[in-house]
């Protein structure tokens, strides 16, 4: 699978380990994040990886900042993106199974690399179940369409 990854300054080291892990699993990983430890703005990187997923450059995205929350908020502003913050594997599995999420987010200051690997395994190896969940994902997409282009 072709996977995009993005991060801010707080997650440079975790990103490197995640990239190595995903590549060892046979995935191709495209870096949309920073490699600098100098303070940077997570919304820039969340948008980059989300655009790559939305435009079909990559199949799924991984976004990492200090908590995972800020970068997920930015990613979720891109049409067609369903980004989920996960700190454990169960939510990662169900983010795919029931919500067809296409970007997984977590915090380098919240979880360690071994837990990140478990989260990634569930996210990458779980397919969308469809069925009754298709209607619910369609409802989310309808909300997105109705609110596209409206600024507060």
PyMOL commands that set and color helices and strands:
alter all, ss='L'
color gray80, all
select helices_A, chain A and resi 9-24+42-54+69-75+89-97+113-125+132-147
alter helices_A, ss='H'
color red, helices_A
select strands_A, chain A and resi 2-7+28-31+60-65+83-85+103-107
alter strands_A, ss='S'
color yellow, strands_A
deselect
rebuild
show_as cartoon
